[in-house]
């Protein structure tokens, strides 16, 4: 059956099928393929449903139509939050995601739906990154977004947040795949980021509206993070981290696997360093990712020309007027935050007021970032 764009009436059938208790993504996809759509699934007989291997309880639930009332409620919630539903047979459904073993039957979306048709790269990592990991995620996401790739991540704190913010800052595309409904925000601290992504990027979830962020949802959503893009870039992650799970899923899905090497004494470097040992492409700069793209994907990027003007503006180095500011840039590093007291001790030729003013100047120019505890780091 050729893919078509879903009508308003058909949405109820998709939603009702999604809400059938005990019906997983894989089985739902098999039913849709066999009966040629959700409407036809609900018109099937008990024997026809059971002949597919469907459990009797799930088959009887479909026959009863008991989920249609909840489906109508879901439709109302979508309208209230500005969400759009993109089913498996919709022409807007991402082609790469459709090809994985168990694609989600439905995607609930808020934002720029057209990003589903863009060339994507997943960036994942720990929720507790080092300064080096945050800087690497920021720099690589920024450069990949300016090259035209849409940055996909899970909007968790840490590496995910850094990647989304960097892509937005350069006017690039970014997709946040949630482990809850798209009308909710997790973690709550990312509420402002979620709204910015919904406005300038895209928020996606396979979970129905109003679904809380249950812990078991996150490993499930990881297959979407890896399945949407051409590959996954792991920045930092411990031995049994979510990024390691996403990397394994990427390999199973036939995606490219990239990793940023890390300090061998840091437990947060365990996952990317092991992946490199096992054959993942070592990444030091965005070009290491771009060079692995197929000829067709590179042509798509060239045709899109996303972020060209932004890239030209970002290539211009802001002029630092004060001598104290230039000295600060020479002192600060991208991977080792310095406390303000340490900065004052290392630059005794300047008064404290001069250095504070210089730090403020560098922050305004985007050359220095202040971290928690009055620590400062150079922006890579």
C-alpha positions in Angstrom: 0.0 0.0 0.0 1.4 3.4 -1.0 1.8 5.9 1.8 -0.8 8.6 2.0 -1.4 11.7 4.2 -3.9 10.9 7.0 -7.4 12.5 7.0 -9.0 13.8 10.2 -11.4 10.9 10.3 -8.7 8.3 9.9 -6.8 9.8 12.9 -9.3 8.3 15.3 -8.6 4.8 13.9 -4.9 5.3 14.3 -5.3 6.6 17.8 -7.7 3.9 18.8 -5.3 1.2 17.6 -2.4 2.9 19.4 -4.4 2.7 22.7 -5.2 -1.0 22.5 -3.8 -2.5 25.8 -1.0 -5.0 25.2 -0.4 -4.1 21.6 3.2 -3.2 21.0 4.7 -1.3 18.1 5.9 -4.4 16.3 2.5 -6.2 16.4 0.7 -3.0 15.5 2.9 -2.6 12.4 2.2 -6.2 11.4 -1.6 -5.7 11.7 -1.4 -2.5 9.7 0.6 -4.2 7.0 -1.6 -7.3 6.8 -5.0 -5.5 6.8 -3.8 -2.4 4.9 -4.6 0.2 7.5 -6.0 0.7 11.0 -9.7 1.1 9.8 -9.5 -2.4 8.2 -8.0 -3.8 11.4 -11.1 -2.7 13.4 -13.3 -4.3 10.7 -11.6 -7.7 10.9 -13.2 -10.6 12.7 -12.0 -12.3 15.8 -10.7 -15.3 13.9 -8.9 -13.1 11.4 -7.2 -11.1 14.2 -6.2 -14.2 16.1 -4.8 -15.8 12.9 -2.1 -13.1 13.0 -0.9 -14.4 16.4 -2.6 -11.6 18.3 -3.5 -12.4 21.9 -7.2 -13.1 22.5 -7.5 -10.2 25.0 -6.0 -7.7 22.5 -8.2 -9.0 19.7 -11.4 -8.7 21.8 -10.3 -5.2 22.8 -10.1 -4.2 19.1 -13.5 -5.8 18.3 -15.2 -4.0 21.2 -14.0 -0.6 20.0 -13.5 0.4 23.6 -10.5 2.7 22.9 -12.3 5.1 20.5 -13.5 7.2 23.4 -10.0 7.7 24.6 -8.9 8.3 21.0 -11.4 11.2 20.8 -9.9 12.6 24.0 -6.4 12.3 22.6 -7.5 14.2 19.5 -8.9 17.0 21.6 -5.6 17.2 23.6 -3.7 17.4 20.4 -5.8 20.3 19.2 -5.3 22.1 22.5 -1.5 21.8 22.5 -1.0 22.3 18.8 0.3 18.8 18.2 0.1 17.0 14.9 -0.1 13.2 14.4 2.0 11.5 11.8 1.1 7.8 11.3 3.2 5.1 9.7 1.5 5.3 6.3 1.6 9.1 6.2 3.8 10.6 3.4 5.5 12.8 6.1 6.6 9.8 8.2 10.5 9.7 8.1 11.7 7.1 5.6 14.7 6.0 7.6 12.6 5.5 10.8 10.0 3.5 8.8 12.7 1.0 7.8 13.7 -0.1 11.3 12.6 -3.4 12.9 9.8 -1.9 15.1 8.9 1.6 13.9 6.4 3.4 16.1 2.9 3.3 14.4 2.4 7.0 15.4 4.5 10.0 15.9 3.1 12.9 17.9 4.8 16.2 16.8 4.9 19.8 17.8 6.9 22.2 15.7 8.3 22.1 12.2 7.0 18.9 10.7 9.2 19.5 7.6 12.2 18.5 9.7 11.0 14.9 9.5 12.2 15.0 5.9 15.6 16.4 6.6 19.0 14.7 7.0 19.5 14.0 10.7 22.3 13.0 13.0 21.8 11.8 16.6 24.0 13.3 19.4 23.8 11.5 22.7 25.7 11.3 26.0 25.7 11.5 29.7 23.4 13.6 31.9 26.5 14.5 34.0 29.1 15.7 31.4 32.5 17.0 32.1 33.4 20.5 30.9 35.2 18.8 28.0 32.1 16.8 27.1 29.8 19.9 27.1 32.3 21.8 25.0 32.6 19.0 22.5 28.8 18.5 22.2 28.3 22.3 21.8 31.0 22.6 19.1 30.1 19.5 17.1 26.3 20.1 17.2 26.9 23.7 16.1 29.2 22.8 13.2 27.0 19.9 12.0 23.8 22.1 12.2 25.6 24.8 10.2 26.5 22.1 7.6 22.8 21.4 7.2 22.3 18.3 9.4 19.3 18.3 11.8 20.5 17.4 15.3 18.5 14.8 17.1 18.7 14.1 20.8 16.5 13.3 23.8 16.3 16.7 25.6 17.8 15.2 28.7 20.0 17.3 30.9 23.7 17.3 30.0 25.0 16.4 26.5 21.4 16.3 25.0 20.6 19.8 26.2 24.0 21.2 25.0 23.4 19.7 21.5 19.9 21.1 21.2 20.9 24.5 22.4 24.0 24.7 20.1 21.9 23.8 17.0 19.3 26.4 17.9 21.9 29.1 18.5 23.2 28.9 14.9 19.7 28.7 13.4 19.9 25.0 12.6 17.3 22.3 12.8 16.9 20.1 15.9 14.5 17.3 16.9 13.9 16.4 20.5 12.6 12.8 21.0 10.7 12.6 24.3 10.0 9.8 26.7 6.7 11.3 27.6 3.8 13.0 25.8 4.7 16.0 23.7 2.4 18.1 25.8 4.6 17.5 28.9 8.2 18.5 29.6 10.9 16.3 31.2 13.1 17.3 32.9 11.1 20.3 34.1 14.2 22.5 34.0 14.1 22.3 30.2 10.7 23.9 29.9 12.0 27.0 28.2 14.2 24.8 25.9 11.2 22.6 25.0 9.2 25.6 23.9 12.0 27.0 21.9 12.4 23.6 20.1 8.7 23.4 19.5 8.9 26.9 17.9 12.1 26.6 15.9 12.7 22.9 15.7 10.5 19.8 16.4 9.4 17.9 19.5 8.5 14.2 18.8 7.1 11.3 20.8 5.5 8.0 20.2 3.7 8.1 23.6 0.1 9.4 23.7 -0.7 12.9 25.0 -0.4 13.2 28.7 1.9 10.2 29.2 4.2 10.8 32.1 8.0 10.3 31.8 8.1 6.7 33.2 11.6 5.3 33.5 10.9 2.4 31.1 9.9 4.9 28.4 13.4 6.1 27.8 15.1 2.9 26.5 12.1 2.6 24.2 12.4 6.1 22.8 16.1 5.6 22.1 15.4 3.5 19.0 13.7 6.6 17.5 16.7 8.8 18.3 19.0 6.3 16.5 16.4 5.4 13.8 15.7 8.9 12.6 19.2 9.8 11.4 22.1 8.6 9.3 24.1 7.8 12.5 24.7 8.4 16.2 27.5 10.5 17.7 28.3 9.5 21.3 30.1 12.2 23.2 30.4 10.9 26.8 28.8 8.1 28.7 29.5 5.6 31.5 29.6 1.8 31.1 25.9 1.1 31.5 24.5 4.5 30.2 21.6 5.3 28.0 24.0 6.4 25.3 25.5 2.9 25.2 22.0 1.5 24.6 21.4 4.0 21.8 24.7 3.0 20.2 23.8 -0.6 20.3 20.4 0.2 18.7 22.1 2.2 16.0 24.3 -0.8 15.1 21.3 -3.1 14.9 19.5 -0.5 12.6 22.5 -0.4 10.3 23.4 3.2 11.2 26.8 4.9 11.2 28.4 5.0 14.7 30.6 7.9 15.7 32.3 8.6 19.0 34.3 11.5 20.6 37.5 10.1 22.3 37.8 11.0 26.0 40.2 11.1 28.9 41.0 7.5 29.8 41.0 8.3 33.5 37.4 9.6 33.3 34.5 7.2 33.8 32.5 9.3 31.4 34.8 8.3 28.6 34.2 4.6 29.0 31.4 4.3 26.4 32.9 6.4 23.6 36.4 5.0 24.0 35.1 1.4 23.9 33.0 2.1 20.9 36.1 3.4 19.1 37.9 0.2 20.0 35.0 -1.7 18.5 35.1 0.2 15.2 33.2 3.4 15.7 34.5 6.4 13.7 36.6 8.6 15.9 35.4 12.2 15.7 37.5 15.3 16.4 35.6 17.7 14.1 32.4 17.8 12.1 34.1 16.9 8.9 34.8 13.4 10.4 31.0 12.9 10.4 30.3 14.6 7.1 33.0 12.6 5.2 31.2 9.3 6.1 27.9 10.4 4.5 26.8 8.8 1.2 27.1 10.8 -2.0 23.4 11.2 -2.1 23.2 12.6 1.4 26.1 15.0 0.7 24.2 16.2 -2.4 21.1 16.7 -0.2 23.1 18.9 2.2 24.5 20.9 -0.6 21.1 21.5 -2.1 19.6 22.6 1.2 22.3 25.1 2.0 21.0 25.4 5.5 22.8 27.9 7.7 25.2 29.3 5.1 24.7 32.9 6.2 24.9 31.9 9.9 28.1 30.0 9.3 29.7 33.0 7.6 28.8 35.2 10.5 30.1 32.7 13.1 33.4 32.5 11.3 34.2 36.1 12.1 36.1 36.3 15.4 34.7 39.1 17.7 37.2 41.8 18.5 38.2 41.9 22.2 38.9 45.5 23.0 40.5 45.2 26.5 44.0 44.0 27.3 42.5 42.2 30.3 40.1 40.3 28.0 42.9 39.2 25.7 44.9 38.0 28.7 41.8 36.1 30.0 41.4 34.3 26.7 45.0 33.2 26.9 44.5 31.9 30.4 41.2 30.1 30.1 40.8 26.6 28.5 37.9 24.8 26.8 38.2 21.7 29.0 39.1 23.0 32.4 36.9 25.6 34.3 38.7 28.1 36.5 37.2 29.7 39.6 37.2 33.5 39.6 39.7 33.5 42.6 42.1 31.4 40.5 41.8 33.8 37.6 42.5 36.8 39.9 45.6 35.0 41.3 47.0 34.2 37.8 46.5 37.7 36.4 47.8 40.0 39.2 48.6 42.8 36.8 44.9 43.6 36.6 42.6 44.7 39.4 39.6 42.6 40.3 37.2 45.2 38.8 39.1 45.1 35.5 38.9 41.3 35.3 35.3 41.2 36.2 34.5 43.7 33.5 36.6 41.7 31.0 34.8 38.5 31.9 31.5 40.2 31.3 32.8 41.5 27.9 33.9 38.0 26.9 30.5 36.5 27.9 28.7 39.1 25.8 30.9 38.2 22.8 30.2 34.5 23.3 33.8 33.7 23.9 33.5 32.7 27.6 30.8 30.9 29.5 30.2 31.1 33.2 29.5 27.8 35.0 28.0 27.1 38.4 30.1 28.2 41.4 31.7 31.3 39.8 33.7 29.1 37.4 34.6 30.2 33.8 35.4 28.3 30.7 36.4 29.3 27.2 33.9 28.5 24.5 35.3 26.1 21.9 
